[in-house]
Amino acid sequence: MHAGGVRTGISNVKMPNMPGTLYIVSTPIGNLEDITQRALRVLREVDLIACEDTRHTRKLLNHFNIDTKTISYHEHNERERAEELCKLLEDGKSIALVSDAGTPLISDPGFRIVNLAAEKAIQVVPVPGPTAFVAALAASGLASDQVLFAGFLPARANARRAKLEDLRANTATLIFYEAPHRIAPTLGDAADLLGDRQAVVARELTKMHEEFVRGRLSELAAKFSQQTARGEMVLIIAGAHSDHEIQDSTTAASRLSERIRALEAEGADAKTALKKAARELGLKRDEAYRIWESQKNRRSR
């Protein structure tokens, strides 16, 4: 108190909490030695770890003697949990987001909370580390100057083939994640729709049975159709080679469409017209059907 009786110094008015920080923490995709020192420090220091599967992440935390509290955050509760976690962040708590393996948001949940945090001006900090498709690309031997990572292809055959057809003319190296039970049909579809390009299947990356299988798509399709595939897989396919290849594909589709329409105008039904046009143009029936379906899909969009 000074002579006038007015208190000086720090006010006793309570200040609002500063927002916490959301850390996007990469974890190993197999080999536990691949976690960074920074990731371990962050996981120890945050107030809460949001996990795709708390039981799975707890094994990692126990290995490194980390006892930070965990909470589930996965595709089935992502909408509600994002709001809940952002409220904690606004109250000053710091949260680490992890997936089961690798970098969160790469074909894994996380978009909603990151987007919401950004909207609320909450600091989002990436803690880089392993990502399966990057590791696979680095060791694949295929061009890495321009790539297109497309995540998982659709599980249903028709949708998968339509997606591959959309990517047919792309000159970038194509990268996909694929499940073991679908790798053989996916390779077969890719060979049919993209042509017999060079490709690599990377399996069980950083683990004991890590394997890179290289060859033409037709060779890989034959190999995986003769064995039971196991483990998480990354499929890498060379991009379209040249403008000439793209132009040839477009020209074939145009010629086939024109011939089918001409035959139908002469009275042939659609099936007969397709079969005859394919024979005249030297196309395999399956290839002609695929081109014709692709043309119809484009017209219906």
C-alpha positions in Angstrom: 0.0 0.0 0.0 1.3 3.5 -0.7 0.4 6.7 1.2 -2.9 7.1 -0.7 -4.1 3.6 0.4 -4.3 2.3 -3.3 -2.8 -1.2 -3.7 0.0 -1.5 -6.3 1.7 -4.4 -7.9 0.1 -7.5 -9.6 -3.6 -7.5 -10.0 -5.6 -10.3 -8.4 -7.9 -10.4 -11.5 -7.7 -14.0 -13.0 -6.4 -14.1 -16.5 -7.9 -16.4 -19.1 -6.0 -19.6 -20.0 -3.8 -19.5 -23.1 -4.8 -22.1 -25.6 -2.8 -25.3 -25.5 -1.0 -26.9 -28.5 -2.0 -29.8 -30.7 0.9 -31.9 -31.7 0.7 -34.3 -34.7 3.1 -37.0 -33.7 4.5 -39.6 -36.1 5.2 -43.1 -34.6 7.0 -46.1 -36.0 5.4 -48.2 -38.8 7.1 -51.3 -37.5 10.5 -50.9 -36.0 10.4 -49.1 -32.7 13.8 -47.7 -33.2 12.4 -45.3 -35.8 10.7 -43.0 -33.2 12.4 -39.7 -32.8 13.7 -38.2 -29.5 11.4 -35.2 -30.1 8.4 -37.5 -30.4 9.2 -39.2 -27.1 9.6 -35.9 -25.3 6.3 -34.6 -26.6 4.5 -37.8 -25.7 5.8 -37.5 -22.2 5.1 -33.8 -21.7 1.6 -33.4 -23.2 -1.5 -33.6 -21.0 -3.3 -36.1 -23.2 -2.6 -38.4 -26.1 -5.4 -39.0 -28.6 -5.0 -42.4 -30.2 -6.6 -44.3 -33.0 -6.5 -47.4 -30.8 -5.6 -46.8 -27.1 -4.6 -50.4 -26.6 -2.2 -50.4 -29.5 -0.6 -47.1 -28.5 -0.3 -48.2 -24.9 2.1 -50.9 -26.0 4.3 -48.3 -27.6 4.1 -46.0 -24.5 4.8 -48.9 -22.1 7.9 -49.8 -24.2 9.3 -46.3 -23.6 8.0 -45.9 -20.0 5.6 -43.2 -20.9 2.5 -42.9 -18.6 0.6 -40.0 -20.2 -3.2 -40.4 -20.2 -4.7 -41.6 -23.5 -8.1 -41.1 -25.1 -9.6 -42.7 -28.3 -9.9 -40.8 -31.5 -10.9 -42.8 -34.5 -13.0 -42.7 -37.6 -16.2 -43.7 -35.8 -16.0 -41.0 -33.1 -14.0 -38.3 -34.9 -16.7 -35.7 -35.3 -17.7 -35.7 -31.6 -14.2 -36.2 -30.2 -12.7 -33.3 -32.3 -15.1 -30.9 -30.6 -14.3 -32.3 -27.1 -10.5 -32.2 -27.6 -10.6 -28.7 -29.0 -12.4 -27.5 -25.9 -9.6 -29.0 -23.8 -7.1 -27.2 -26.1 -8.9 -23.9 -25.6 -8.7 -24.5 -21.8 -5.0 -24.7 -22.1 -4.3 -28.4 -22.3 -1.7 -29.8 -24.8 -2.6 -32.8 -26.8 -0.7 -35.2 -29.0 -2.5 -36.9 -31.9 -1.1 -40.3 -33.0 -2.3 -43.0 -35.3 -1.7 -46.8 -35.0 1.5 -46.4 -37.1 3.2 -43.7 -39.1 2.1 -40.1 -39.6 -1.5 -39.2 -38.6 -3.9 -38.0 -41.3 -2.1 -40.0 -44.0 -5.0 -42.4 -44.8 -5.8 -42.2 -41.1 -8.2 -40.1 -39.0 -7.2 -36.6 -37.9 -8.4 -34.1 -40.4 -11.4 -32.9 -38.4 -9.5 -32.0 -35.2 -6.6 -30.3 -37.2 -9.1 -28.3 -39.3 -11.1 -27.3 -36.2 -8.0 -26.3 -34.3 -6.9 -24.2 -37.2 -10.3 -22.5 -37.3 -10.0 -21.7 -33.6 -6.5 -20.3 -34.0 -5.0 -23.1 -31.8 -1.4 -23.9 -32.6 -0.9 -27.1 -34.6 2.7 -28.5 -34.5 3.8 -31.4 -36.7 6.4 -33.8 -35.2 7.7 -35.6 -38.3 8.6 -39.2 -38.6 7.9 -42.4 -40.5 5.4 -42.6 -43.4 5.0 -45.9 -45.2 4.6 -44.6 -48.7 7.6 -42.3 -48.5 9.8 -45.2 -47.2 8.5 -47.5 -50.0 9.1 -44.9 -52.7 12.6 -44.2 -51.5 13.6 -47.8 -52.0 11.5 -48.7 -54.9 13.8 -47.7 -57.8 11.0 -45.9 -59.6 11.0 -42.2 -60.4 10.5 -40.0 -57.4 10.6 -36.5 -58.8 6.8 -36.4 -59.3 4.4 -38.7 -57.4 0.7 -39.0 -56.8 -0.3 -40.7 -53.5 -3.9 -41.9 -53.8 -4.3 -43.8 -50.5 -6.4 -46.9 -50.7 -8.1 -47.8 -54.0 -11.9 -48.6 -53.7 -12.6 -52.2 -52.5 -15.3 -52.8 -55.1 -13.9 -53.9 -58.5 -16.0 -51.5 -60.7 -15.1 -48.5 -58.6 -11.4 -49.6 -58.4 -11.2 -49.9 -62.2 -12.9 -46.5 -62.7 -10.3 -44.9 -60.4 -7.4 -46.5 -62.2 -8.9 -45.4 -65.5 -9.0 -41.9 -64.2 -5.3 -42.1 -63.4 -4.3 -43.8 -66.7 -2.8 -40.6 -68.4 -1.1 -39.3 -65.2 2.7 -39.1 -65.8 3.5 -39.1 -62.1 4.6 -42.3 -60.2 1.4 -43.7 -58.7 1.3 -44.8 -55.1 -1.4 -46.7 -53.3 -2.0 -48.6 -50.0 -3.6 -52.0 -50.5 -4.9 -54.8 -48.3 -3.3 -58.3 -48.7 -6.5 -60.0 -49.8 -7.0 -57.4 -52.6 -3.4 -57.0 -53.9 -3.7 -59.7 -56.6 -7.0 -58.4 -58.2 -5.7 -54.8 -57.9 -2.5 -55.7 -59.8 -4.5 -57.5 -62.5 -6.8 -54.5 -62.9 -3.8 -52.1 -63.0 -2.2 -54.2 -65.7 -5.4 -54.2 -67.7 -6.2 -50.5 -67.4 -2.8 -48.9 -67.2 -0.8 -51.2 -69.4 2.0 -53.5 -68.4 4.1 -50.9 -66.5 7.0 -51.4 -64.1 5.8 -51.6 -60.5 6.9 -52.4 -57.0 5.0 -54.0 -54.1 6.6 -53.1 -50.7 5.5 -55.3 -47.9 6.0 -55.2 -44.1 8.2 -52.1 -44.2 10.8 -51.8 -41.4 9.7 -55.2 -40.0 11.5 -58.5 -39.9 9.9 -59.8 -43.1 10.3 -56.6 -45.1 10.2 -57.3 -48.8 10.3 -55.4 -52.1 8.8 -57.3 -55.1 9.7 -55.6 -58.4 8.5 -56.4 -62.0 5.9 -55.7 -64.6 2.3 -55.4 -63.4 1.4 -58.7 -65.2 4.3 -60.5 -63.5 3.4 -59.2 -60.1 -0.3 -60.1 -60.6 0.7 -63.6 -61.5 3.0 -63.9 -58.5 0.5 -62.7 -55.9 -2.3 -64.7 -57.4 -0.3 -67.9 -56.7 0.4 -67.1 -53.0 -1.4 -65.9 -49.8 -0.3 -62.4 -49.3 0.4 -61.1 -45.8 1.3 -57.8 -44.2 0.6 -54.2 -45.0 1.4 -53.3 -48.5 2.4 -50.2 -50.6 1.9 -50.5 -54.4 4.0 -48.2 -56.5 3.4 -48.0 -60.3 5.4 -46.1 -62.9 3.5 -43.2 -64.5 2.4 -42.9 -68.1 5.5 -42.8 -70.1 4.9 -40.1 -72.7 2.4 -37.9 -74.5 2.5 -40.4 -77.3 1.2 -43.2 -75.0 -1.6 -40.9 -73.8 -2.5 -39.9 -77.3 -2.6 -43.5 -78.4 -5.0 -44.3 -75.6 -7.3 -41.4 -76.5 -7.2 -42.3 -80.2 -8.1 -46.0 -79.6 -11.1 -44.9 -77.4 -12.3 -42.5 -80.1 -11.9 -45.0 -82.9 -13.7 -47.7 -80.9 -16.6 -45.4 -80.0 -17.0 -44.2 -83.6 -17.0 -47.8 -85.0 -19.5 -49.0 -82.4 -21.9 -46.2 -83.2 -21.6 -46.9 -86.9 -22.4 -50.6 -86.4 -25.3 -49.8 -84.2 -26.6 -47.5 -86.9 -26.5 -50.4 -89.3 -28.7 -52.4 -86.9 -26.3 -54.3 -84.7 -27.1 -54.6 -81.0 -24.6 -53.1 -78.5 -22.9 -56.4 -77.6 -22.4 -57.5 -81.2 -21.2 -54.0 -82.2 -18.6 -53.9 -79.4 -17.4 -57.4 -80.2 -17.1 -56.7 -84.0 -15.5 -53.3 -83.5 -12.9 -54.8 -81.1 -12.0 -57.5 -83.7 -11.7 -54.9 -86.5 -9.4 -52.6 -84.4 -7.2 -55.5 -83.1 -8.3 -55.0 -79.5 -8.9 -57.7 -76.9 -12.5 -58.0 -76.0 -11.8 -57.2 -72.3 -9.8 -54.1 -73.2 -12.5 -52.9 -75.7 -15.2 -53.4 -73.0 -13.1 -51.4 -70.5 -12.6 -48.5 -73.0 -16.3 -48.5 -73.9 -17.4 -48.5 -70.2 -14.9 -45.7 -69.4 -16.3 -43.6 -72.3 -19.9 -44.2 -71.0 -18.9 -43.3 -67.4 -17.3 -40.0 -68.6 -20.4 -39.1 -70.6 -22.7 -39.8 -67.6 -20.7 -37.5 -65.2 
